Amino acid sequence: MKQSKRTPIALLLMTIIGAWLFIAAPSGLTTINISTDSDIFKLPDFGVNIALICASALAVQVAGFVGSAYLVLARNRKTPRWVVIAFAAALVIEILVSLFAGKTMTFTSLLQGSLALAVPLIFGSLAGVLSERVGVVNIAIEGQLLAGAFVSALVTSLSHNLLAGLIGALIAGALVAWVLAVFAIKYVVDQIIVGVVLNVLVIGLTNFIFSTLMVSNLPLFDQPDRFPTILIPLLGQIPVLGPVLFNQTLIVYLMYIAVAVVYFALFKTRWGLRVRAVGEYPRAADTVGINVFRTRYLSVMIGGALAGLGGSFFTLGQVGAFGKEMTNGAGYIALAALIFGRWNPIYAAFAALLFGFAENLQYGLAIIGSSVPSEFLLMLPYAMTVVAVAGLVGKVTGPAASGKAYIKS
């Protein structure tokens, strides 16, 4: 099979961007701060030479592009994943060093903000993985996230119980997924259309209830408590990674568990084998005794519950209140992370972290008063989404039966 040329083309375009950054790179140093007050031991700030870092990063990019082009064009082989990862890391480092020229980059804070923004994306991408692996395209991730955010805020405000809010978010996300499953599986309606309609429905419904009920008495209906951060001793005090990974709220720790459990369930259990079989060859799965419809319903609803849990992070982990359309397109970026991660829970989680990093970068640059136009910073995560899906990952193919209704003969 002839390999797609999209990856080397994408790498070429980004190498040109890297060359432009190298040419335009200012002289001097970028100072990097990587320690926090809670670290076991302090690491001193250090400066890096901007021109040297940009030159080194550009060399890695050129080598990555040449290697990719040789493998694809001359050897008809796929570009190894590590080449793409090394290329992307070099470009990100070059961009960061250039943007923070003459300033101090608080690297740990940048990573903390990136993880916080990536949490709903990771939960949403897990929902997409579970749905598409079983053959149902889940465009309704946005609606599931928003439903989880709304119900968690309302239930927690009324009950003053954070765990009740989490349970409400799980149920809300699962209900939206159930509606998607009923129309897509039982009534064989186009899955893309159902997903889009559900997103619009949830947005309209939550906006209506917020405007007519919540606004009338915000202290009663829309002032939920927030989960406190839980510092894990020793692990949370390791410089750089400790404050990022191990000084988080309960929802973030649940996210770690969810990624591991979904990966293990999909690729290491009999249930996961059945899910993947239904998503690839439903008729063959039916022939050997697997209940295709039940498997699809269950997998889609579990994914919806996880998306609802991700939505609760907006209200119970970050803001502490519900706001109209507060998910702000996170469900669609989660879909991109799912594709970028090739329908693998772990790869999708890392892709979501990348998009969270791109979104958080605008806040870091705003704090230091960067001259980069704010419009460019606002579009950065969406531009990265387009680039990642269109070219960087090369040709990607989802489960064979994804989006195709199964009609039992």
Summary of the structure (lengths in Angstrom):
residues: 409
radius of gyration: 22.4
end to end distance: 33.2
largest distance: 70.6
contacts: 1491
relative contact order: 0.16
helix: 71%
strand: 4%
